[in-house]
Amino acid sequence: MREALAVSRARLFWEQRRYDGVGAITNSHAPAHWQEAYLSAFRALVLQRLKRALGDVRLRRVVDLGCGPGEWTLRYLELAERVVGLDVNLEFLEAARRTAAAAGCEDRTQFLAGDMLAYDDYDEADLVCLGASVQYLDDDDLDALLARLATAPPRGARLYVRTTLASPLRGSYHGNVGYFRTRGDYERRFARQGLEIVDACYSAAVLPAQALRDLLRLPPSWSERLAFPVWGLVCGFHALSLQGLHHNWLLRKP
Ligand SMILES: C[S@@+](CC[C@H](N)C(=O)[O-])C[C@H]1O[C@@H](n2cnc3c(N)ncnc32)[C@H](O)[C@@H]1O
């Protein structure tokens, strides 16, 4: 019962959220122009990384679960013919539709209102994305969603998951509206559903890694290995004591 109440709190929180810019999504009070600049560079580099990991293939369809105002969803058009964004917040969806119209790509995009736990149209979905949305599901709902995604056709399709982690010292815990899990906790859940990790990286390492690569001309693997400790020294206390870092996985379905 406690868990059920907590889930509705998370849904309610998101359903009632007004859209007044990037802070509505990130829950951060950092200046909006700074967040937008950072996120825009971050999205571009993650997209680059996804393209590298997916290989030279054009995907048929991407489904973005918990799409918010659609910035990521529209970027996925670089990978696929069509994208679908799903969210419980009507204002976010309106903003997403406006951005798609302004970019002239309405015919390739669809923004739907709904709960990701109830959604089941994965036809031709070569990639399903869960960007900063799995932390709003309790353990049972998360496992049920992963099980559904693992068994829905097409076989061998990919999942991209990005979420905040709990620090390994603190362990998994339930925050005000979200569920913070350790990296190991997530990876055990993926393994139980037969989801294989194809690529993984800390979000915090993505931008410094690119900078190290550009400055020192290091190969990607080395710049990524070095970037994480560099960032960790700056923000290590928070990362160790409470919340870990945002992490990204690209998974392959059985
Ligand atoms: C932190 S935002 C992330 C938005 C976007 N994916 C991104 O990465 O910027 C989390 C999003 O998940 C949505 N969400 C939360 N629970 C959901 C649910 N059960 N079904 C569909 N969307 C949900 C929220 O409305 C919100 O837009």
PDBQT file of the ligand as one rigid body, heavy atoms in Angstrom, charges set to zero:
ROOT
HETATM    1  C1  LIG A 301      12.883  13.897 -15.801  1.00  0.00    +0.000 C 
HETATM    2  S1  LIG A 301      11.707  13.899 -17.081  1.00  0.00    +0.000 S 
HETATM    3  C2  LIG A 301      12.662  13.305 -18.454  1.00  0.00    +0.000 C 
HETATM    4  C3  LIG A 301      12.171  13.808 -19.794  1.00  0.00    +0.000 C 
HETATM    5  C4  LIG A 301      13.026  13.391 -20.984  1.00  0.00    +0.000 C 
HETATM    6  N1  LIG A 301      12.929  11.959 -21.230  1.00  0.00    +0.000 N 
HETATM    7  C5  LIG A 301      14.462  13.790 -20.785  1.00  0.00    +0.000 C 
HETATM    8  O1  LIG A 301      15.326  12.931 -20.715  1.00  0.00    +0.000 OA
HETATM    9  O2  LIG A 301      14.725  15.003 -20.708  1.00  0.00    +0.000 OA
HETATM   10  C6  LIG A 301      10.702  12.471 -16.683  1.00  0.00    +0.000 C 
HETATM   11  C7  LIG A 301       9.517  12.355 -17.610  1.00  0.00    +0.000 C 
HETATM   12  O3  LIG A 301       8.877  11.102 -17.405  1.00  0.00    +0.000 OA
HETATM   13  C8  LIG A 301       7.467  11.318 -17.429  1.00  0.00    +0.000 C 
HETATM   14  N2  LIG A 301       6.835  10.214 -16.699  1.00  0.00    +0.000 N 
HETATM   15  C9  LIG A 301       6.983   9.897 -15.395  1.00  0.00    +0.000 A 
HETATM   16  N3  LIG A 301       6.275   8.794 -15.100  1.00  0.00    +0.000 NA
HETATM   17  C10 LIG A 301       5.669   8.410 -16.258  1.00  0.00    +0.000 A 
HETATM   18  C11 LIG A 301       4.801   7.328 -16.602  1.00  0.00    +0.000 A 
HETATM   19  N4  LIG A 301       4.432   6.415 -15.693  1.00  0.00    +0.000 N 
HETATM   20  N5  LIG A 301       4.404   7.213 -17.886  1.00  0.00    +0.000 NA
HETATM   21  C12 LIG A 301       4.771   8.136 -18.822  1.00  0.00    +0.000 A 
HETATM   22  N6  LIG A 301       5.572   9.180 -18.542  1.00  0.00    +0.000 NA
HETATM   23  C13 LIG A 301       6.024   9.311 -17.276  1.00  0.00    +0.000 A 
HETATM   24  C14 LIG A 301       7.295  12.675 -16.789  1.00  0.00    +0.000 C 
HETATM   25  O4  LIG A 301       6.050  13.280 -17.076  1.00  0.00    +0.000 OA
HETATM   26  C15 LIG A 301       8.477  13.437 -17.365  1.00  0.00    +0.000 C 
HETATM   27  O5  LIG A 301       8.169  14.064 -18.569  1.00  0.00    +0.000 OA
ENDROOT
TORSDOF 0
